[in-house]
């Protein structure tokens, strides 16, 4: 049985390339894994049908919140306080008692 705490990474993404996002994530994954966490992947690249979606950012935020429901903790990368999705994720983490970890 896996007793590791599950954590998701919350990071600003607007205006960044996939490579920039993934580079930042890799650093966080290595740090969190070394501390004994199981990192839940919330960098969604699935081929979702977005044909009826008016705002893809809201759609992907909803997927992130869905993943958050399986986590014990949330790791907030530098700059999270300037990203609207991260602000929402932070509020949820606070309100629902998830452990909050900040990049330092």
ABEGO torsion letter per residue (X at the ends): XBABBBBBBBBBABGBBAAAAAAAAAAAAAAAAAAGBBBBBABBABBBBAAABABAAAAAAAAAAAAAAABABBBBBBGAAABAAAAAAAAAAAAAGBBBBBBX
